[in-house]
Amino acid sequence: MNQSFQAVQAKAAQPPSVLNAWRAAHGPAKIKNAFENGTRSSLTIDEISNLISSGSASYAGPSVTPDTAMRVSAVYACVALISGAISTLPLPVYQRTATSRERVDHPYFWLLNEQPDPEYSAAVFWEYMVSSRLFYGDCFAEIVRPSYRSSRVSGFKAHHPLRVMPFRDSEGGVIYRVTPTTGARYVLAPADMIHVPSLGFDGLTSPSPITYAAKQAIGTSLATAEQNARFFSNGARPDFALKTAANMSEDQAKMLRNTWASRHQGAANSHMPAILTGGLEIEKLSFTAADTQILETAGWNLEEICRVLGVPPFMVGSTEKTTSWGSGVANMGQGFVKFTLLRDLKKFEQEINRKCWPIREKYFVEFDVSGIERGDLKSENEALRISLGRAGEPAWQTVNEVRRFKLLPPVEGGDVLNTGLPPATAATPPEPPAA
């Protein structure tokens, strides 16, 4: 009797077969093998090609990297607009119900909307993630858990894209090798990493939109800015030559060149009158700023960069085409959300939903874009008046729902929906027959 009871106890103390299988696939042994197989001192041909192509020079001359691209005002404005807009959007947590969904108070709400990491706020986290995807093609955030046995999320830690290297192990699965700023390298399973790629994703990484698709436009913008700066540093004068019919020695020509540069070069000396003696004449050798069509080139570069990043030019200061998406603020906001932000929002939502909650819990997150799509005050009040029902029309919102939308406290009797029907009257008893 005691022996059989001890055998049952020993069998109950052993982990179940399902947990053993999960540990074999995601536990320390699996991670250790992947780290040993994936850690290497040499790079593959694809990795070397990506590193070289990301920093290669454009046809215009300047090298286009994420750091040099930030110097172009159009790139800076587009990235700041997209990442700033997403970082300000609320990310509420919902729960699926039998007929619809309902907003719930979940512990992950604080992580996603206030503080995912003790070192920075949620707005900084989302802005960093979106800008990393635009500059490098991929963005990575480690899902911090109490232990590898737990599925609960205790935080999110963003990593620089150059410090994360996805690779495939011997079984074909994806493993992420992380090189932190301090400490030893380590590897993570896909369940512990938020990875949002860009267009051109090959299963591991994706090319940078800025250094791949917009490289020539950014390189031309850098070259144009340098040309303008040098043009004005020379006193806003084109290149020219001093010509004379007399023969000059090398020393005389050098002395004349140095004397002219010391007296007439630079913006401060651009208006100094030139006195030519000895039969000297000035001959222009290059085009002026107007002849090289610098303004037209700058406008083309701006449109090309905006086209790659999906931002309308009028939203970054170019006022030539302000009616492309309608004349109202609501139309512009709806178009920006639909054609630009939505492709990033859906990627983040699906990545968080599939890695933070099991399917059986029925939780999910969805960005609230109503603040961006909201129009002017007059149009908004008219829409709310229609939702409450007017002129006998049935309503589809209650007073308290509208007040909650306007961040106002509820009122008594505000949960009754106006159906548009006249109130029911009590039935009157029939009059007694006459005597």
Sequence and secondary structure as in RCSB ss.txt:
>XXXX:A:sequence
MNQSFQAVQAKAAQPPSVLNAWRAAHGPAKIKNAFENGTRSSLTIDEISNLISSGSASYAGPSVTPDTAMRVSAV
YACVALISGAISTLPLPVYQRTATSRERVDHPYFWLLNEQPDPEYSAAVFWEYMVSSRLFYGDCFAEIVRPSYRS
SRVSGFKAHHPLRVMPFRDSEGGVIYRVTPTTGARYVLAPADMIHVPSLGFDGLTSPSPITYAAKQAIGTSLATA
EQNARFFSNGARPDFALKTAANMSEDQAKMLRNTWASRHQGAANSHMPAILTGGLEIEKLSFTAADTQILETAGW
NLEEICRVLGVPPFMVGSTEKTTSWGSGVANMGQGFVKFTLLRDLKKFEQEINRKCWPIREKYFVEFDVSGIERG
DLKSENEALRISLGRAGEPAWQTVNEVRRFKLLPPVEGGDVLNTGLPPATAATPPEPPAA
>XXXX:A:secstr
 HHHHHHHHHHHHS  HHHHHHHHHHSHHHHHHHHHHH  SS  HHHHHHHHHHT B TTSSB  HHHHTTSHHH
HHHHHHHHHHHHTS   EEEE SSSEEE   THHHHHHT SBTTB HHHHHHHHHHHHHHHS EEEEEE S TT 
    EEEEE GGGEEEEE TTS EEEEE  SSS  EEE GGGEEEE  TT  SS    IIIIISHHHHHHHHHHH
HHHHHHHHTTS   EEEE SS   HHHHHHHHHHHHHHH SSTTTT      TT EEEE S  TTTTTHHHHHHH
HHHHHHHHHT  GGGGT  S   TT SSHHHHHHHHIIIIIHHHHHHHHHHHHHHHS GGG EEE    HHHH  
 HHHHHHHHHHHH  TT   SS HHHHHHHTT    TTTT    SS              
